[in-house]
């Protein structure tokens, strides 16, 4: 399809970072913004990154999806708590038979998108990225950055590695973003939840960073128990997560820089938490297979309470 035109829906710490890297590599990128629109429209984007700082003095900025051109690839980089906006934002921006690339946390997100736009291909992307927005149009990339891509097919049947995935992967790799391709998006989503459910959830409930959760024997045990429950959830959908993978996630987190999870940052900033996408959907998915996950259920109820109280 020659040069692909990209749209970024949600130009925050994640969408702004990846979109800026794609534009810097010479791709045609169009950014949808909300509060930062005026600033970015006049001054562009500033990226501070461990891989090298750069500035894009001019970007294609929009504050209204209806004004955007139709694009080949539309990257959804909103928080899932804003997905109720997608029926308005997606249809005007996506070309017929284009690709919606979903860079969001949680489970069943692709399924929800397939119900909004029908004439498209959907690819799920799992981002391992530490970046924050530090000012208007100003993003600081601290660590990691790689993405795992998987094609969505009906009921998350394994879709293999498609040509479309390969083309998008090439664009990202040319922009200096490490990409891994997976044949099984559902397995990749469950694997990410092995990390996301315990650390995001407990960081909020216990007001702790990852290093604090790993240093204390009681919370470390709790993290591990939650990870095994995520594996039980995965198994209820026919996906197997090995014990060695759980061990790898524990070891990886011990070595990680002390980290305040995305859910903890949202909580501290009094933003709505992604409880449903990350935890609620996982519980419901397991429940349809008559599998109950008591520890995750406990975490879910605690987070729903804290999220509601935090909004007051």
N, C-alpha and C positions, 0 to 999 in steps of 0.2 A: 504493500500500500504506500510505497514511497515514504515521504516524510510525514510522520504522524503528528497530528495536532492534539495537544493535551489540554485538558481543563482540570483545574484544582478546585474542588468544592470544599472550602474550609482551609483558609490559608493561615494555619496556626503553627505551633512548634513542629508538627509533623508535615502537614501539607506544604507549608512555606519552605521548609528545608528541602524536601524532595523536589518540589516544583522549581525552586531556585537552581538546584543542581542540574536539572534537565534543561532549563533555559541557558545556563552557563555553557552547557555542552552543545548549544546551537539549535535546540528544539524550539518549536513554536508553542509557547505555554500561555494559558489564559487563567487568571486568578480571580476567584470570587471571594470578596471580603465583606466584612460587616463593619465593625467599629473602626478598623484601621484603614478603611477605604481612602479617605481624603489624603491621609499621610502617604500611603503607599503609591497612590496615583501620582502624587507630586514628587516623591523622593525615592521611590523604589524600595528594594529590600536589602537589608544588611545581614549577612550570615557570618557569625564568628564560629569557626569550626576547628576541631583538633586536626582536621585534614588540611587546614589552610583557610584563612578568612577571605571573603570576597564580598563585593557590593554589586548589585544590579541597579544602576541609577534609573533605568526605565523598565517597567513591566506592563503587560496588558492587564489592567486592573478593572474590576467591575463590582458594582454593588447590587446588581440585579441580574439574575440568571437569564431573563428574557433578552437581555442585550448582548449576551455572549454568542460567539459563533458556534455552529455545531462542530463538535470535536470527535476525533476517532477514538480517543481514550479519555474517559472521565474518571478522575481519581477522587474517590470519596474519602475525605480526611477529617470529617467532622467527628466530634464525640458522638457516641451512639445515642446519648440523651437528646440529641438534636435531629435524630432520624425522622421524626414526624414532619420535618420540613422537606424531605426528599421528594414526595409526590409533586411538589411545586418546583423544586430545583433541577431534578434530573431530566424530565422529558424535553425541555427546550434545548438542552446542551448536548445531548448524545445523538450521534449520527445513527441512521438506520444500520443495523448490523455492526455497530461500534462495540467498544468494550467498556464496561464499568469495572474499574479496578478498586476493590473495597479494602482500604487500609485501616481497618478498625479491629478493636478487640472483641472477643466473645464468640458466641456460637449462633448459628442460624441466621446471621446477618445477610448472607447471600440469598437465602430463601426469601427474606422480606423484600429484598431489592427485586427479585424475579417477579414479585407480585405488583411492583410499581411500573416497571418497564419490561415489555415482553419481547420486543424485536432486537434484543442485544445479547452479547456474550458477557458472562460475569466471571471475573477472576478474583479470587480472594488473595490478599497479601498480608502476611504476618510480619510486623516490623519489630526489630530488636533495636530500639533507638532510644538514647537518652538525649533529649533536647528540650529546651524551654524557650518560651517567648519572654524576652526581657524588656521589651518596649515595643512601641508601634513599629511594625515592619522590621523588627530586630529580633533575630533568632540566634540562640547560642546552642551549638551542637557539642555535647560533652563527651559522648562515647558511643561505640557501636554504630549501627546504621544499616545492617544487612536486612534483606527482605526475603521471605520464603513465599513463592507464588504457586498457587494451585488453581486449576480450572474448576468452576462449579458446574456440576451437571445434576439433573433431576435427582432428588433424594440423596445427594452427596455420593452417588456411585463414583468409584474411582474413574477419572476421565483421562488419565495418561498425560503425556507432555504434548501440548498442541503447538502448532506453528505460531498461533497468535501469542501464546505465552513466550515463545522463543524470541519473537520480534520485540515484544515489550522488554523482555530481559536484556536484549542487546542495547536498547535505548538507555536503560538504567546503568548497565555496565559501562557504556561509553561515557556516562556522566559520573563515573567513579563510585557507583553504588553496588555493593556486593549482592548478588542474587543467587538464590538456590531455587530449583524447580522441584515441585513434588507432584507425584501422580495421584496422591490421595489427600485432598484438601481437608476432609473431615478429621483424619488422623492428625494432620498438622495443627488443626485448631485445638483438638484435645491436648496435644503435647504442649501447646503454648499455655493452655489453662492449668496444666500441672504447676507452672510457675505463677501464673496470674491470680488464680483463686486464693491460694494461701497467703502470698505476700501482699497483694492489693488489699484483701479483706482484713487480714490481721493488722496491717500497718495502720488502718483506720481505727479498728476496734480497740487496739492496744496502744495507739499513739506511739508507734515505734518505727525506726528505720530497719532495713533488711539486716544490717550487721547486728543490731540489738536483738532481733528475733533469732538469729543464728547463735548468738553468744550465750543465751540462756537455755539450760537443758530442757526446761518445761515447754518453752515456746518452740524450740527446735523439734521436739517430739510432736507438738501440735502441727507444725508445718508438714512434717513427714506423714502424719496420719491423714491430713487433708489431701496430700499428694496421692496417697493410695486410694482415697475415695474418688478423686478425679479419674484415676485409672479404672476404677469400678464403673464410673459413668461412661467412660470410653468403651469399656467392654460391653455395656448394655446396648451400644450401637454397633457392635461388631468390630471394634477397633482395639488392638492390643498394644498396651504401653508396657514395656519391659521394666522390671525392677531396676535394671542397670541405668535406664533413662532417668528414673527418679533419683538415683544416687548421683548421677551426673549433674542434675539440676541443683541438688543440695551442695555439692562440692563447688559448683560454678558460683553459687551465691555467697559462699564463705569467702571466695577469692575476690568477689566484686567490690568496687569502691562502695562505701556506705551510701545507700540510695534511698531516697524518699520516693515511693511509688507514685504513679500517675493518679491513682485513686486518693492517695493521701494528700497530694498537691491539690486536687479538686476539693477535697474536704476542707483543707486549711484555707482555701480561697473562697469557701462557701458556694462552690458550684455544685450542681446536681451530680450524683455519683452514678457510674455505669454499672449499677448493681444488677439490673435485669439482663443486659447483654452478656455479662461475664458470668454471673452466678445463677440468676433466676432461670435463664434459658437452659443452662446445664442441668439444673435440678429437674426441670420439666421434661427435658429430653430423656433423662434416665427414668423418670416416673412413667412415661408412656411405655417403657419396657418393664414396668413393675419393679424397678430398682430404686430403693430409698437410700439417700446419702445423708445420714443424720448429722454429721459434723458440718458439712457444707450447708445443710438446712439451718443449723444453729447460726452459722455465720451470716447467712442470708437475712434471717429475721433481725439479728442485731444491726446489720447495716441498714436495713429498711427503717428501723427506728432512728438511728443516728442521722440518716439522710433527711428524714422528715423533720427532725428537730433542728437540723443545721439550716434548713430553709427559712425558719421562722425569723 
